Amino acid sequence: MIRKLLAWYDRKVGVETVAAHCDIPCKIYDPIGAQIAALSVIRFMDLIADLDAKDSLTVADQAQLSRLVREKEDHAEKAKHEVRVIWGDYFKQPQFDKYPDASELVHNIMLAGSACKQGIERDKGEKLLALVNEFAEAFWTTKDVGTFRATCPYPPQETVVYPKLD
């Protein structure tokens, strides 16, 4: 009952609904979400290329293509979002002192993510992943955590930056 009353009041007064990572700050940030999203973009591009190699598409293939394109674009946006949250909420002067090119890197990730949404070329997905991996290295560097690179154990089996945890 109270929830309905508050919802009615919010609508009448014009209170806008908002959402955030947490803004408390919780200090729980990890670039792995952006990395997985970038890997997913590449995977979807590969699956789209598989469909493109067919002489003709069935209705089921066309429906699959539609879903793949939607997911590719959603994951490109997710990669951008995850990076923006870390950059906007976590990066403060001490982090910028350790990685002064962070803002330029984030801008390049935004551009690469948009390019992935606009096309289906695998090299655009690879560029997004490379930039997100660079961001992951910068992020872990600001926490004085070493990193290593390894091939992820699932398609598209690309190289990902991981933190060295003791």
C-alpha positions in Angstrom: 0.0 0.0 0.0 2.7 2.4 1.0 4.7 1.5 -2.1 1.7 2.4 -4.3 1.2 5.7 -2.5 4.9 6.6 -3.0 4.7 5.6 -6.7 1.6 7.8 -7.1 3.3 10.7 -5.3 6.5 10.3 -7.5 4.4 10.4 -10.7 2.4 13.4 -9.5 5.4 15.4 -8.4 7.5 14.3 -11.3 10.3 12.4 -9.4 12.5 10.8 -12.0 13.5 7.2 -11.5 17.3 6.7 -11.6 19.7 3.8 -11.3 23.4 3.5 -10.6 26.1 1.0 -9.9 25.8 2.0 -6.3 27.3 5.5 -5.7 27.9 4.8 -2.1 31.0 4.1 -2.9 31.3 0.4 -2.4 34.8 0.2 -3.9 33.8 -3.0 -5.7 34.8 -2.5 -9.3 36.2 -5.0 -11.8 36.7 -4.6 -15.6 35.9 -8.2 -16.3 32.3 -7.3 -17.2 33.5 -5.1 -20.0 36.0 -7.7 -21.1 33.3 -10.4 -21.3 31.0 -8.0 -23.1 33.8 -7.3 -25.7 34.5 -11.0 -26.1 30.7 -11.5 -26.7 30.7 -8.9 -29.4 33.5 -10.7 -31.2 31.7 -14.1 -30.8 28.4 -12.6 -32.2 30.4 -11.2 -35.1 31.8 -14.6 -35.8 28.3 -16.2 -35.7 27.0 -13.5 -38.0 29.9 -14.2 -40.4 28.9 -17.9 -40.3 25.4 -17.0 -41.5 26.8 -14.6 -44.1 28.8 -17.5 -45.6 25.6 -19.4 -46.4 24.2 -19.1 -50.0 20.7 -18.3 -48.6 19.1 -17.9 -45.2 16.1 -19.7 -44.0 13.5 -17.9 -41.9 15.1 -19.5 -38.8 18.5 -18.2 -40.0 17.0 -14.7 -40.5 15.6 -14.8 -37.0 18.9 -15.9 -35.6 20.6 -13.1 -37.5 18.2 -10.6 -36.0 19.0 -11.9 -32.5 22.7 -11.9 -33.1 22.7 -8.3 -34.2 20.7 -7.2 -31.3 22.9 -9.0 -28.8 26.1 -7.7 -30.5 24.9 -4.2 -30.1 23.6 -4.7 -26.5 27.0 -6.2 -25.5 28.9 -3.4 -27.2 26.8 -0.9 -25.2 27.4 -3.0 -22.0 31.2 -2.8 -22.5 30.9 0.9 -22.9 28.7 1.2 -19.8 31.0 -1.0 -17.6 34.0 1.1 -18.5 32.1 4.4 -18.0 31.1 3.3 -14.5 34.6 2.5 -13.4 36.0 5.6 -15.1 33.4 7.9 -13.6 33.0 6.4 -10.2 36.4 4.9 -9.4 38.9 7.0 -11.2 39.9 10.0 -9.0 43.1 12.1 -8.9 45.3 9.3 -7.5 44.2 7.0 -10.3 44.7 9.7 -12.9 48.2 10.3 -11.5 49.0 6.6 -12.0 47.4 6.5 -15.5 47.2 10.0 -16.9 45.9 8.8 -20.3 42.8 7.2 -18.8 40.3 9.7 -20.2 41.7 9.4 -23.7 41.6 5.6 -23.4 38.0 5.7 -22.2 37.0 7.9 -25.1 38.7 5.5 -27.6 36.7 2.6 -26.0 33.5 4.6 -26.5 34.3 5.1 -30.2 35.3 1.5 -30.6 32.1 0.3 -29.0 30.0 2.5 -31.2 31.9 1.2 -34.3 31.0 -2.4 -33.2 27.3 -1.4 -33.0 27.5 0.1 -36.5 29.2 -2.8 -38.3 29.9 -6.5 -38.3 33.7 -6.5 -39.0 35.6 -8.7 -36.6 38.6 -6.4 -36.5 36.3 -3.7 -34.9 35.5 -6.2 -32.1 39.1 -7.1 -31.7 40.0 -3.4 -31.4 37.3 -3.0 -28.7 38.7 -5.9 -26.8 42.3 -4.6 -27.1 41.2 -1.2 -25.7 39.2 -2.8 -22.9 42.2 -5.0 -22.0 44.4 -1.9 -21.9 41.8 -0.3 -19.6 41.8 -3.5 -17.4 45.6 -3.2 -17.1 45.4 0.4 -16.2 42.7 -0.3 -13.6 44.7 -3.1 -11.9 47.8 -0.9 -12.0 46.0 1.8 -10.0 45.3 -0.9 -7.4 49.0 -2.0 -7.4 47.9 -5.4 -8.7 49.9 -7.1 -11.4 48.3 -8.6 -14.5 48.9 -11.4 -16.9 47.4 -12.3 -20.3 45.8 -15.6 -21.2 43.6 -17.0 -23.9 40.0 -17.2 -22.6 38.8 -20.8 -22.4 35.6 -20.2 -24.5 34.9 -18.9 -28.0 36.1 -16.6 -29.4 39.3 -17.7 -27.5 40.9 -14.3 -27.5 43.6 -13.0 -25.2 42.3 -11.3 -22.0 44.0 -9.4 -19.2 43.5 -11.0 -15.8 44.7 -9.8 -12.3 47.4 -11.7 -10.6 45.8 -12.7 -7.3 47.8 -14.3 -4.5 
